[in-house]
């Protein structure tokens, strides 16, 4: 009589069970690479002076995550909620800077990527702190969003937000609130 050994197929089944069932559980436990943010969290970017980074904005509602992998506090902050991503970038000018020039530069950068376009007619957008900038739309294949630019004499900021049209429509009020909280403090006296 032949002796049947099941340990070989049993090991293969165990490995498949770990790969098919265990890895998704590990992925869920580790999260999506983001850190949850509380409403009212102030995020800042730029080179710090006196311990303060010069460009800030506020998270208005729950559900937003900080993308730790795609954030470099000296230059940019990326947050996301579902499929909608918001990017704040600090702009250090090499010459005179104003919101119109910054919008034109952002437009060239966005178009160079080949997948999105900025709306042709940005509208003025003031913040409660008296910072004024320009805001308009971003569109692309299966994408909708907003872009805003702000400039002072010494520093600028761009904030772009985009996602699938339905997801962006759901997040639009939060994005608008973020745009209106952008502040730029001069890093130099």
N, C-alpha and C positions, 0 to 999 in steps of 0.2 A: 504494500500500500504506500502511496506517495504522500509525503507530508506537505501540506499547503502552508506557505508562509505569506502572511499579509502585511508584514512590517514595511516592505518597500512601497506598495500602493498606499498604505496608511500614512507614511511620511509625506508622500506626494499630496495626499488629500489634506493633511495638516498644513503644509506650506501654502496650498491654494486657499485654504480657509483664512489663514493669516493675511495673505495678500488681498483677497477679495473682501474680507470683513474687517480685518484689523486696521489696514491702512486708511480706509475712509474714516474710521473712528479716531485715529491719531490726527488726521487732517482736520477734522471737526474740533478736536480738543485744542489744537494749536491755533485755530482761527484763520482768518483770511489775510494775515499780515498787517492788520491794522489795530490801532488802540482806540477803544471807545472814548468819545468825548462827551462831557456833560454840557447841557445848555449853559451858556454864559462863559464858557472857556474862551480865554483870550489867547490867540496864537500869534506868534511874532516871528519875524525873519529879518535878516540883514546883519551886518557886522555890528556887534554890541559896542556901545560907548557908555561907560559908567554902569555896566551891567544891564543895560536896556537895549533891546533890538529896536530899530527905528520904524519898522512897518508892522502894523497889527491889524487883525480883524477878529470878530467874535462869532462863535458858533451859536446860532439862535435857538436850536431845538435838539431834541434827542434824536439818535439814529445816525449821527455822523461819526466817522472813524478817521483817525489820523493815519495816513500811509507812511509808516516809519521807514519803509524801504525806499520811498520816492521823495523824501523830505530832506533837505539840507538847510538847516536853519540860517546859514549865512546867505542863502540865495533864494530859497523857495519853500513853500509849504503845500502839501497835497492832502486834501481830505476827500472822503467819498461816502456816499450813502447809496447802497445798492449799486446800480449801474451808472450813477451820476458822479462825476469827478469834478472837483474844484481845485484849481491851481492858482496860487498867489506867487508871483515872481517879483523880486526886487530889481529895479533898474538903476544902475549907477551910470549917469550920463558922462560922456566924454566932452560934451559941449552944452550949449543952451538947451533946455528941455521945457516943453509945454505939452499939454494933453493931446493936442492935434498932431504934433510930431510923433509922440509916443504911439498914438492910434495908427498912424501911417506905417510906423515901423512894425507894430504888431500885425498889421494886415499883411505886410510882405512876408513875415515869418510864417503866419498861418497858411498863406497861399503856397509858400514854398514846400510845405508838407504835402500838398496836393490832395488832401482829403476833406478839408474844411474851407469855408469862406466867411469873412466877416461881412456884416451888413454894410451897405454903402453909406448910410446916413446915421452916424452915431448921434445920440442926443446928450445934452449936458446933464450931468448928475451931481448934485451937491450932497455932501454928507452933513450930519448934524454938527460936526466939528468945524465946518466951514471949508473943507477941502472940496474942490470941484474937479470934475473929470468928465470923461465921455463914456457912454455905455451904448452897446448895440448888440445885435444878434450874431450868433455863430450858426452856420448850417453846413451840412454835409450829408453824404449818403447815410441814411438811417441815424442821423445825429441832429440834435437841436441844442441850443444853448445861448449863453450870454457872455459878452466880453466887456470889461471895464478897464479904463486906464486912469491913473491919477499921477500928477506931476507937481513937484515943488521945484524951487530953484536948484536944489542940490541932490534930489532923489526922486525916483518914480516907482510906481507899482502897476503891475497888470494882474487882473483877476479874470480867469476864464473858467467857465463851467459848461459841461456838455454831457449828453447821454442820449439814449434812445428817446424819441419824442414823448412817448407816454410817461416814461420814468422822469424825464426832465420836467414835464408839466406838473407832476406831483411834487417835485422838489423846488420849483421856480420861486415860491414865496420865501423859502429858506435862503436860496441863492441871493435873491434881491436884498434880504436882510443882511447877509454877509457883506454884499457890495457896499451897502450904506454904512457899515461900521469900519471900513478901511480908514486907517490913520497913518499919516507919515510924520514922524518927528525928525527934525533935522539932526543928523549925526554930528554936525559941527556947530559950534556956537556962532 
